[in-house]
Amino acid sequence: MAQYTVTGDVDPFLHVSLKHGEKIYCESNAMVMMESPLELKGKMTGGLGSALMRRLANGESFFQQHIEAVRGDGDCLLSPTLPGAIEVLDVGNISYMITDGAFVAADSSVNLNVKSQRLGSAIFGQTGGFFICEATGFGKLAVSGFGSSFVLDVEPGKDIIIDNAHVVAWDSALHHEISVATQNSGGLLGQLVNSVTSGEGMVLKFSGKGKVIICSRNKDMFAAWLLKMLPGNN
């Protein structure tokens, strides 16, 4: 099985070492460097239907990069689209739900399946609308968020509430529900208004037992700030 190492403190690389015959796949344009024994091909992982569903669910590229050690052992360096930390997860007994743009790379034995979401999560969430990707199978999975990352352990009786924009991935065995960050006696409309005026958006409440990976930065807020800084937008 390929060996994954995160190297670098700021905007790190994902260093993957493959033995002869081993394969991984990664998001389009993730490959930065690879040694000559490796071969790269662009493929629709899982066929046309699966590629289209992942495009709708997680905003991934239609074609992914498949890297195989065809001429001997070799190493490659991968990089996520957004500047941020990388977490390498073990898929097997645990499967993971992945938010938009979080996928970096995985062993060929890990499958990215598309699942439907509840109506509330689909309307208010930032996790693929009515669909979301779940990583199943067996092997390594690398995910990345915007900024630094942190792994939270959810325990029974100790629910965790996380701003929706900071969630990267979570154990699919966890129960999650979406709501607004603030409470208001005026019902859902009042809660939404209070949430907007307080500067907080939607949150995810996790319960059960499992891990949640979060990131320190909100990419949408950062994009809005950049837009505001452009000449003529002040």
N, C-alpha and C positions, 0 to 999 in steps of 0.2 A: 504494500500500500504506500502511496506517495507520502512524503514527509513535508509538513507545513511548518514554516517558521516565520514569525513576524519580525522584521528587522528595521530598525530606525525608530527614534522617539517621536519625531514630528513628521506627519504625513508618511507613515511607514510603507515599505514594500511587503508583499507577501512572497516569500522565498519558498518555492516548491521543488523538491528533489524527487525525481522519478527514476525508478529502476526500469531496465529494458522490458518493454511490453506494457507498462503501466500507462493509464490515461486519466486525464482530468478534463473538465470543461469550465469555462469562465465567461464572464460577461464580455460582450463585444468591445474591442479596444483595450481590454485589461492587460494584455501582454506588453511588457516593456522590453524584456530581454529574454532570449532563450539560447541554449547551447546547441551546437550543430546536430547532435544525435536526436534532437526533438523535431517533431513535425507538427505544423499548425494548419488546421482546416476550419473553414467556416461552415457550420451545419445548423439545421433546424433540429434541435434536440427533441426527440420524441415524435417527429413528423410535423406536418403542416398544422394540424388541429391543435396540438400541444403548444407549438410555438405561438400561434395566434392567441390562445387563451392566456399564456404567460405575458404576452404583449399587453393584453387588456388588463390583466390582474396587477402586474408589477411594473409596467412601463419598460420592460426589458427590450433589448434589441431583438428583432425577428430572428437573426442569426447569432449563434454563440460561437466562441472560439473553442475548438477541441484540440488539445495538445497531447501528443502520444510520443513515448520514447521508442521510436522505431529502429534506430541504429545503435542502441546502447543506452547506458545511463546518462542522464542529463538534468540540468537545473534550469529553472526559469524564474523571472521576477515579474510579479503582477502588481497592478495598482488600481484602486477603486476610482470611480469618476470624481467623487467629492473628496476634499481633504478631510481625513479623519482616521481614527484608529480602526484596526481590524481585529475581529475575534474569530478564533477557529473553534468550531463546535464539533462534538462527536454525535453523529446521527446513527441510530440503531435502536436501542431500547427507548430512546427519546427521539421524537420528531419535532420539528420546529416550524412555526409560522413565520413568514418573512414579509416585512413591509416594503413599500415601494422603493426601488433602487438600492436595497440593502445587499442583494446577492453579489458576491465577488467571484467565488470559484467553488468547485466541489469535485470529489472523486466521481468517476464514471458510474460507480455503484450507488450513488445518491440520486434520487429522482426528485424533480420539482413538479409536484402535482398542483392543479388548480382546484380550489374548493369554493363553494358559494358561502356568502356571509348572511347573517341576519339583516333584516331591512334597516334597523337602526344603525348598525355598524357600517353598512354600505353607504347610507346617506351622509352620516356625519364623520366617518372615519377618513384617514389618509392611508388606507391600506388596500387599495386596489378596487374601490367601489364595491360592486356586488360579488367580486371574486378576490381571492387571496391565495398566494402560493404557500404550499406546505412541503418541506423537505423530508422525504422518507427514504427508506432503504438502509444502507450500511456504509459508513465511511466518514470522511471529513467534509465539513462545510465551512466556508469562510464568508463572513458577513461584515459590513462596514456601515457606520453612520457618519454624520457630519460632526467633526470635533472629536473630543475624547470619548471613550466608552467606559461603561461600568456594568458589571454583572450583578443583578439583584437576585436573592434567593427568597421566593415566596413560600411561606409556611402556613399550614392550616390554622385558621383563627387569627392570622396576621395579614389581612388584605393590604395590597399596595395600590395606590392611585398615582398614575403617571400621565403627564401631559402627552397627548396623543402624538404630537410632532417629534417627541424625543424617543419613541419606541422604535427599536430596530428589529428585534426578533423575540419570540418567546416559545416556551415549551407548549406544545399543542395540547398537553393534558390539562393545562390551566384553564379555568373558566374565566372569561373576560366579558365585561359589559361596558358600554360607552355612555357617558353622561357629560354634562357641563361641569366646569370646575367650581362654580359657585352655586350656592343654594338660595332660593327665593320662594317666598310663599305664594307668589303670583302664578304658579304653574310653570309649564315648559317655556312659554313665551317670556315670562318674567325672568326665568333662569337664563335664557339665551341673551336677553338684553343686558342683564347683570354681568354675564360672562364677557360680552363684548366691551362694556364700559370699564370693566376691571382690568382688561388687557389679557385675560386668560381665555383659552379656547376650550376645545373638547378634551376630556380625559378618559383614560382607560382604567378600569378597576379590575385588578387580577386577584383571584382567590384560588385556593388549593395548594398544591405543592409543585414547585418547578422553578426554572430560571427565566428571567427577563433581561434582555440586553438593551441598554439605553445609551443614547449619545447626548453630548453636552450642548449641541447647537441645534437651532431650529432653522432649517434651510429656507423655508418660506419667509420667515421674518427677516432673514439675512438678505434674501433676494429683494424684498420690499425696501429694505434699508439702502441697498445698492441703487435701486431705481430712484429712490428719493434723492440720492447724492448726485445723480446725473444733472448736468447743466439744464436749467429751465424747469426742473421739477421741485425746486426748493420753495 
